[in-house]
Amino acid sequence: MSMVIQGETGDWEMVIGLEVHAQVTSQAKLFSGAATDFGRPPNSQVSLVDAAMPGMLPVINEQCIYQAVRTGLGLRAVINLTSVFARKNYFYADLPQGYQISQYEQPIVGEGEVVLDMPDGSTRRVGIERLHLEQDAGKSLHDQHPTKSFIDLNRSGVALMEIVSKPDMRCPEEAAVYVAKLRSILRYLGSCDGNMAEGSLRCDANVSVRKPGEGLRTRAEIKNVNSLRFLQQAIEYEARRQIDLYEEGGQVVQETRLFDANKGETRSMRSKEHAHDYRYFPDPDLLPLTLTPAYVSAIKADLPELPDQKKERFVREYCLTPYDAGVLVAEQANADFFETVAKGRDAKLACNWVTGDFAAVMNRLGRSIEDPPVTAEHLGQLIDLIADNTISGRIAKEVFELMVETGQAPAVLVEERGLKQVTDSGAIEAAIDAVLTANSGKVSEYRSGKDKLFGFFVGQVMKNTGGKANPALVNDVLRKKLEG
Amino acid sequence: MSPTQLTGMTLRQARDGLLKKSFSAVELVESHIDAIATHSQLNAFITETPDLARAQAVKADERLARQEGGPLEGLPIAMKDLFCTEGVRTTAASRILGNFVPPYESTVSANLKQAGAVMLGKTSLDEFAMGSSNTTSAFGAVINPWKRRSDPEARLVPGGSSGGSAAAVAARMALAATGTDTGGSIRQPAAFCGIVGLKPTYGRCSRWGIIAFASSLDQAGPMARTVEDVAMMLQAMAGHDPKDSTSAPIAVPDFSAALTGDIRGLKIGVPKEYRPSGLSSEMVKLWDDGIDMLKDAGATPVEISLPHSKYALATYYIVAPAECSSNLARYDGVRYGLRVEGKTLDEMYAKTRAAGFGTEVRRRIMIGTYVLSAGYYDAYYAKAQKLRSLIARDFQQAFELVDVILTPTAPTPAFAIGDNDEDPVTMWLNDIFTVPTSLAGLPGLSLPTGLSADGLPLGLQLIGRPFDEETLLRVAGVLEKAAAFTALPPGLGG
């Protein structure tokens, strides 16, 4: 889908490419043995290598390579059997070496793609340009002292995967869906926890605008967008800014801009005088990284079922709509929960419960799928009770609320509270007779053509039976009696 | 034995003496501590560690008594001040690390410690190992113990960058020493000071804990007074280290066993391009004599061609500064070492680095920054890397024809302090014979084979195949015996 923005000089189109920095899930840093846990006291996870002490040397952490290759395969990308670590040179207080070890001309992963599931049920393909491994920098803390800056090197040297998309997105929503999908794939692979709040997934957006049909115009890079909402806001703002600039006869300059979440705008971050020349060159402390085809194929054989495959299977096995399947597979835990609930049951009903009442309660109570308000087993049992007519759909909602409150199994609750559906036609007939007798006037009105009263009679019967009467049976008998 | 006899021994003789209990490690170490004091005017050491050495000697005697001594047990050596030593100040001869005390020990120095060697102190060097004269040290120039016959008053350089180690070994202040060699920093000072120096194959010794100058070239190696001593030292220093990704995962052979004295049938390469018209006649003669000695021992000289060696210096002076400009970025005043406060972060960097680095280091950082800059990278760095491959290929092809290569180590004997200060390029020409080997990562050994007309030692260089230090040492042993270089610096005659 393409979003057209009307300007004074005609229509404009956005061109968006994203650079996502994903922290590699690993016990240790990319080139040192220091731990990577989040939220530890400042400078408590710093090795001599991370602090760039004299004479210290980096040694590649194999686990990070494994994760990058897995991720590359998950993105259906080319794995480069030879890749090279390079130094990106610049001075900053939280960059102890004075250079970041990254990959430049020869990244570990080449071109791949991500399939976006759009809310309208359509799909879009976004190309992946490359994925490379690099070190994170430390953190500068400017708010701890009136005149000094403090440096925390816990993050220094932590492994990041920089995943660069092609400029294939055309509206902010696609960008958000792309990041969400990428996050989902990374979480399935277990190569990144995808936690944007803790900074394990960070995103920079390259935004330009053009007249439909044109080639690419100059782009601006927007940094520091740390939520999907801000990402969309930032892109929206930036595109508008560029259009206004062009329409006023100005030119967009290639620059890095910072998103200010409070003001909802982007502003120039680096002036031209400070333009960095990173002086990339291959890191002489590290030999080129070579992988064997056997290593890569072993990882490939061991890949888990990924969102796209799972979605396809859900559509096939459970006859779900692609949209429903897409919603369910976004988080692996949700998909697993669904499968436990749906196994051997009416899949559509299971889907409705998982994405409907269950999801609503989870949101309301602020619970997670790892700590669900109702277990998958219990929810499945509830669906069984509906399927075998032990309870009606309406009563089921009531039972569900009781399950949330008490944590008890649905069968126990139904039994204890006498919520079992009345399917005894004699009892239902008696209840109907009582209602018809008590409302003889309305019976006459109905018979003289006021069809709408049918619902009234049903309601009365259900009320008198405490909602337990089988609604289908009630309908059936009532119709016979009224028309017979 | 007299103190002079103790300091005058070779490493091997001292080892044998300790094992035979002719003297104790404490006596041996004490005599060297005295020698260091006697020759303090040479300024070979930046940091002396006599108390540490005495304590180590006591322990060494205990281990020797229990017959638990390591291969270098109780033998006093000097450590180039580029090796980080735990708890002992390590400066790289720079103001920027003037007070730096590492909380860790380099792999090579740890290996030596493990072998029982006793460290006498940290020797001076050109700042960050950048230089060929040891005059760029922030702790003052080192003086070569050798004197010109014609001008005994002139203070000569010991060569560089491992000049402190070379002077210490030559002046009998240490039985042996460690050096590092990036473009000739072991071999050239060994030649200038009349001792033996070996730069092993790149990857033979771990670089972990050695303050980096140019990572793709830096290699630690031994400096001693005999080929056998160098073999003993290398034995302890070498080995694969998982902490250094460029350290070679190959076994360390028995280097001393390689000294068979038999080089019959070996082919000795003599590169025709290494005979520039400006080379002095005494250097040409030294070289020819060396060829004859090896021929007499049963080897065959073969003329070879190393056509790309003429680009070696230019290549080296792009690659090495490029790497150093990046390697030295960490000395920024933020975490350790010198800091000069500034109003802004950038100002702190500028002031710290201006005050902390000397002229030669600043020059190389600037050159390195320039050659890596956008728009110049392809013209300089990328081209230099291509040439580096071509230079390496020259050697590879030559080694299909010969077993070792023989060249002079340096074009001249030691020069006087200040002689080449005005012109960095003339200074850099000192490395013309050693740099190609470094670029190719090959092992190179310098040993003294004669004296100049003015009484200064001259060295020849042997170059070997990658990881074939054994053949190199074998040929060197034969050349050493044939040359019978016994001259001593004035005042050190026994």
Interface residues (C-beta under 8 A of the other chain):
Chain A: L48 A51 A52 M53 P54 G55 M56 L57 P58 V59 I60 R87 N89 F91 Y92 A93 P96 Q97 G98 Y99 S149 I151 D277 R279 Y280 F281 P284 D285 L286 L287
Chain B: F83 C84 T90 A92 L97 F100 P102 P103 Y104 S106 R207 W208 G209 I210 I211 A212 A214 S215 S216 P242 K243 D244 S245 T246 A322 E323 S325 S326 L328 A329 R330 D332 V334 R335 Y336 L345 D346 Y349 T369 L372 S373 A374 Y377 Y381
